[in-house]
Amino acid sequence: MNRKTRIVLPLVLVLLLLGSNAWAQHGYGWEAGSGKTYDVELDLPPGPPIFRMTSEDSLHGKPKYDYFMLVKAKFNGVYDLEGGLQDQETFNVGKIDVWGNDNSNRYWTDMHQSQVRFRGQRETEGGTLVGYMEGDFWGGNKGYRLRHLWVDYKFVHFGQDWTFFGDKGIWPNVLDWDGPPSGVWRREPELKFYFTNDSHWQFDVGLGQPGAEVTLNIDPNSQVSKAYQPVPDFIGAVQKSGDFGHIRVTGIYRTLEYKVLDENQSEPGYGGTVSGFIQTSSVKTNPIQFQFYAGQGIATYVVSFSGMNFDAAEDGLGNMKSIPTYGGWAAYEHFFTPKWHANIVGGFSNFSSHAITAFDIPGTDPNIHATNTSIDLNHYYGLINIMYTPQPALTFAIELNLGNKESKYEGDDIDTGSEHLTSLEQSRSAQRISFGLFFDF
């Protein structure tokens, strides 16, 4: 794909999006093309699930029990137009191999993101009890992998779910069910207490699994070592809902524990998010969704940086310091007809550390060793897709993904093996066409 095509194709699709009228009703949760999971409230349209059992007896105007199972089959296809992500099933810009030089095209298909979902609801004298379990086949051996397993009763919600530091009520309708790489999409065990009122305000407060990711000095003379995390993450949120959609604001405070000469010390982490789901038409279609975050020591909650040990790192004085990060994404979905709809999504993320005592720059071969060096990572991405839903449980889709990763390092000494530098910068773009078929049964 040449540069002119890269620019013209997205612009043409954007003009089509902005120039058409909305027709279809929004189908989040049940729509075959959506990877959005379920919440406590459930509004079932006609059609699936087929495997459903409902009690003939009722209590409080509802069936005494209501159980169902749903399989969301996903044929996941990708064609990499250039290098950087050929080894990745998802378009995670944070994993672009900026140091590689292989720009080979790649065709790949799998069914690993297909999901099996179970949900049960019981009516008791004391209130409604809801349980939910969801998994896919994205594990290392492609066996069944637990994604969600939670229980909800009155104002208590506990189990493994999307962290309420984020926003479970938003999800762009895209082919990559890993979510936007600059989004807060962490799944961990949590305990949440939530309260609502007649004005459609909701207040959440609770505890999250700490799961701190700390970059340790690779210098064997370092006095810093890992420690168990004795304190959970403290999370709070407030959300306002209405006919317009909803707006949500969250906050988090963390304690990142480590050891210095076998004595436990800690470094605080904190941050916040602002997110929303906004209807743009009177028939509640064509939503705008967005999420923005900022903080220190919260990289583990962001897709782009999760698993990279970027919450905190040791500085040149032997102290651990939490590291700032910020980013966000925005999405717009447009329905041309009841069967044809399209989405456009854009996002960014930034990670800028202090001077870290010593580390090997990830992805380099042979390893480039850096001493008293800072890390600055910038990720940018965008996508546009078109989806066709001939039946409520069946969707065909094709999507264009564009991304760029910039890696910058500045410090006292960056040893490449052949020379010593004080700064090093590398960037790389990636392009992918994703295609697929979704079927609920």
N, C-alpha and C positions, 0 to 999 in steps of 0.2 A: 504494500500500500504506500503510495507516494505522499509527500507532504500536502499536496493540494487536496487529495482525497481525504486525508485525515481531518482537514479543516472544514471542507465543504459538506461532507456527510453529516457530521453532528449539527451544523448550522441548518441544513435542510430539515432534519428531523425536529429541531427546536422550533422552527417556523411552523411546521405542521402541528406540533403540540399546542402552540399558542394560538393558532388560527382556527382550531376546530371546536365544535360544540360538544359538551359532555352528554352522554346518553345513559351509561350503565350505572347500576347501583354498586356500591362498594362492598366487597366481599371478603374483607380481611379475616383471617383465621380459617375460614372454610375454603376460600378460593384456592384452586389447585396450584396456581403459580406462586403462592405466597409461602414463605418459610416461617411466618409468624406463629408462635406457639399460643397456647390457651391461657386464659386467666380464670379467676373465680367465677365471674359472670359469664354466662354462655347463652348466646342468641343463635339458635340453629335454624338455618333456612331450609327449604325443601331439598330433598336429595340425601346425600350421605349424612351420618354413617349408616351403613347397612347392618353391621353387627351391633345392634342396640337392644337393650333389655330395659323395659320400663314397667314399674309396678302398676297394677290395676287399682290398688288402694292408694289413697291420697292422705296427706297431712298438711295443714296450713295452705291448702289449695294447690299443692304440688305432689307429684308421685312420691311415694315413700322411698323409692330408689330409682335411679336412672343411670345405667352403665352403658358405655360403648367402647368399641375399638375401631381405630382408623389407621389404615396404611396410606402414607403419602409416598408413592413411588416417584422417583426422580431419575430420569435419564440425563446424566450430566456429561455434556460434551464441550471440549475446548479446542481451539486452534490458535497456537501462539504464533503471532506474526513476526515477532523478533524475540531475542533472548532475554534472560533475566529471571523468568519464572517457569521454565520448562519442567522443573522437578516439583512444582506446586500444583495441587488440585484446586486451590482457591487463588483469587487475585489479591493477595495480601501484599501491598506495595512495600511494607516494611521488610519483606523477605526477598526483594529484588537483589540479585547477585551483582552488585556494582563492580566487583573485581573480576568477574568473568568476562570472556570475550566470545562465547559461543552464541551466535545469533540464529541457530538452526530453527526452522519451523517445526512445530510439533502438533500432531493430531492425537487426541486422547478422549476416551469415553469410559464412564464407570456408572455404577448404581449405588455408590457408597453413602451418598447423602439421603437415601431413602429412609423414611422414618416410620416407626410403629408407635402409636399413641393409645394410651388407655386412660379413661376418665370415669370416675364414679362419684355419684352425688346421693347422699342420704338425707332424708328429713327426719329429725328427731324432735322430741318434746322441747329440748333445749336449743334447737336451731339447726341450721344446715351444715352438713359436714361434707367437704369436697376433697377428693384425692386425685392426683394426676401423675402419670408416668410417661415419659417419652424417651426414645432412644433411636440411634441410627447405627450404621455399619462402618463408621469412619475410624474405628480403632486400628491399632497397628497390625493386627492379624485379620482385620475386616470382620471381626465378630461383633455381636450386639454391644453397643456402647451406651451407657446411661448418660442422658443429657439433662433430664429434669425428673425429679421425684419429690413432690411436695404435698402437704396436707394443710387445709384451711378450715378454721372453725371460728365463727363469730369475728373477732378482731385479731386473731392469732394466725400467722402464716409461717410455717417452718418447713425446712427441707432444702433440696437443691433446686435452684431456680435462677433466672436472670437476676443479677444483683439489683436491689432497689436503689443503689447509688446511680443506676442508669434509669431507663424508662422502658418498661415492658410493653407499653401501649403504642410504641412506634416501631416500624420495620418497613423499609422501602421494598417494593415489590421487584426484586432482582433475582437473577439466576443463581448467584453465589449466596448460599444459605449460611455462610460464615459471617455475613453482615458487612457493612462498610468497615474497612480497616482502621479508620479513624474514630470508630464508635466505641462506647463503653458497653461491651458485650461479655462480661465475665459471668460464668456459671459456677457458683460455690454454695455450700450449705450456709443457711442463714436463719435467723430468728427475727421475725418482724411483727410489730404491733401496729395496727392501722385503725384510724378513726375517721369517720365521715359525718357530715351534717346535711341538713336539708338545703343548704346553699351550694351543694356540690363541691365542697372543699374536702380534701383528704389529707390527713397528716400521718406520716410513717416515721417510726423510730425503731431501732433494733441493732442487732449485732451481725457482723459478717465474719466469715473465715479469714484469718489474718493473711496467710499465704504470702508473706513478704519475700521479695526477690532482691537479693543484695549482691552486688558485684564485689568480690573479694580480691584483694591485692594478690597478684600471682608471684610477687617477690617472696621467696622462702623465708626471708628475715622479717616479714610482716608480723606484727603482734595481734592482728585482727583475725578473728575466726567466726564461724557461724554459731548461732544460738537458737534454741527453741523460742517460738513466739508465744509468750504467756498472756497476751492481751488481745482480745478480738478487735476488729475494726468497728468503730461506732458510726452509724449512718442515720441521717434524718432527711426527710423530704416533705414537701408541701405541693399539692396539686390542685388546680382549679379546672373543673370541667363544665361544659355547657354545650349548647347547640353548635357553637363554633368549633368544638373539638376539645383540646385541653392544653394547658401550659403546666410544666413541672419544673421545680427547682430542688436540687438535692445538695447535700453536703456530707463530707466524710472526714473523720479524724483517725489516724493510724499511729501505732507505736512500732517502729522498726527496731527489733532487738538484735544485738550482736555482742561479741565478747572482745575485750582488750586485755591481754595478759590474764585470761580466764576469769575476768570480772565482767559481769553483764552491764552493758550500757545500751542506751536507746536513742533513737533519732525520730522526731515527729514527722509524720506525713499528713497532708491535708489537701482538700480540693473541693470543687463544686461543679455542678452541671446545670445547664438550662436547656430544656427541650420542649417540643410541642408537636401536636398534630392539629392542623388547621384546615377546616373545610373551606372550599372556595366557591361552592355553588349551593343553591337553595335545595337541591335534591341530594346533598351530602355526597358529592363525588369530587374527583380531582383534588385530592388532599396535598397540602404542603407539609412535609415533616422535616424536623431539624433537631440537632443535638450539638451543643458546644460544651467543652470542658476545659478546666485549667486547675493546676495544683502542683504539689511537690510530693514525691514518693508515692505516686498513684499509677505508675506506668503499667503495673501488672493488670490493671482494670481495662486497659486499652488494647484492642486487637493488634495494632501496629507494633506494640512493644512488649506484649505479654510473652513470657518465657525467655526474655533476654536479660534478666537480672538487672533491670534498669531503675529499680525503686531508689536505691542508694548506693554510694560507692565511697571508697577511702580517698581522702585528699592527701596532699603532699605532707601534711603535718601528722598523719596517722589517725585522723578523725574521720568518722563516717558522716556523710552529709546526704540528705535526701535531694533528689534531682528534679528540677522543674520540667513540666511537660504541658502542652496545651494543643488543642485541635478541635475539629468538628466536621460535620457534614450536613447537607441539606438535600432534599429530594422533592420532586414533583411528579405526580401521576396524572395522566390525562386519558379519559375515555372518549374515543371517536364514535363508537357505536357500542351496543351492549356486548359485543364479542371482541372488539379490537381496542386495545389500550396500550399506552407506552409510558415509560418512566425515564427521567433524567436525574442523575445523582452526581454531586461533586463534593470533595472533601479534602482536608489537609491535616497534618499532624507535625508537631515539632518537639524535639527532645534536645535540650542544651545543658550539658553537665558542667560542673566545675572541673578543675584540673584533677584528674585521677592519678594516683601514685604510679601504678604500672599495670599494663594490660596488653594483650595481643589483639590487634584489630581484627574483628570477626570477618571470616570469609577470605582472608588473605592466605596464599600458599606460594612460597613459604611464608610463615607467620611474620608479620610486621610488628615489631615490639615498640610500644610507646611508653615514655616515662614522663610523669607530671604533665599530662596532656588532656585537653578537654575534647568532648565529643559533641558535635552539632549535626543532628539528623533532621532533614526536611522531606516530607512525603506529600505528594500531590496526586490526585487521581480524579477520574471522571468516567461516567458510563452513560450509555443511552440504549434503550431496548424497545422492542415491539413484541407484544404478546397477543395471541389469538386463542380465545376460549370458546370453542364451538359448543361445548356442554359445560354445565356448572362444575363438573369434577375433572375436566380435561383441559389442559393448556399447552400450547406450543409457543416457544419463545426463541428469539435470537438477540444477542447483546454485543455491543462494542465496548471494550474496556481499555482505558488509557491511564498510564501511571508513570510517575517519575520519582526517583529517590536520589537525594543528595547527601553525601557523607563528607563531613569536614572535620579535620583533626588539627589542633594547634597546641604546641607545648614546648618543653625544653629539649626533648630528644625523641625523634621518630626514626627508628632504625629499620631500614628496608633490607638490610643485609649487604647492600652495595654502597649505600650512602646514608648520612645522618641529616635529617631534615627538621625544621621547626614547624612546618605546616604541610598538610597533605589533603587533597580534595579529589573526590571522585563522584561522578553521577552516572545514572543510567536510566533509560526509559524502558517501558514494557508495553506491548499491545497484545490484546487477545480478543478473539471472537468466541463468545460463549453461546452455546445453543443447547436446547433441551426440550424434554417433554415431561409434564407432570400429570399424575393421575391419582385421584383419591378413591380408595375402595375399602 
